[in-house]
Amino acid sequence: MPLNPDDIYLLKDPLGILIHDKNVTEQKIKGIVKDTTKVISVGDSTTDRLISFDIIPDISVIDGIERRLKRSHSLHSRITTVKELHCNNPAGSISKEALFVLCQAFTMPSPVKVIVDGEEDLLALPIITIAPEKAVVLYGQPLEGMVVVNVTREMQTKAKNLMDRVGLK
């Protein structure tokens, strides 16, 4: 279902803690993810940053594009034992196919890479709703930094309510 354009402003605020780019360090991120059940990254730049810190996400969701431009280089190839899943997800939406593939990714042994044909930006919302408690979801906040979402029941409810409010079900 596509995003209601009148409600796009509701998605501008980070869902979790925003760490400004200058403060995203290996030590800080490793400290954040050390006691989590799963590490999930959404976005090519976020995934590459984690990999550069020797943090292999349990699930990474990428589309090969950053700020509307095709990426020419990626660290994703460093993960040699990764299982790959593919889905279509049009820009500004959360497709049923993407939801199915994300649910499937959570049932597979890690690491899993979900490659999206379209756009992965909004997929952080359903990921938060289906991730296990004590998982951490990391995604980029364009031109600002990295957002860290610690998955709790409260955060899952917040993500679900936001999806319902903006018409993404």
Helices and strands as residue ranges (DSSP letters): G 5-11, E 17-20, G 21-23, H 26-33, E 39-42, H 44-52, E 59-62, E 65-66, E 69-70, G 76-78, E 83-89, H 96-105, E 112-118, G 121-123, H 124-130, E 136-141, E 145-150, H 153-165
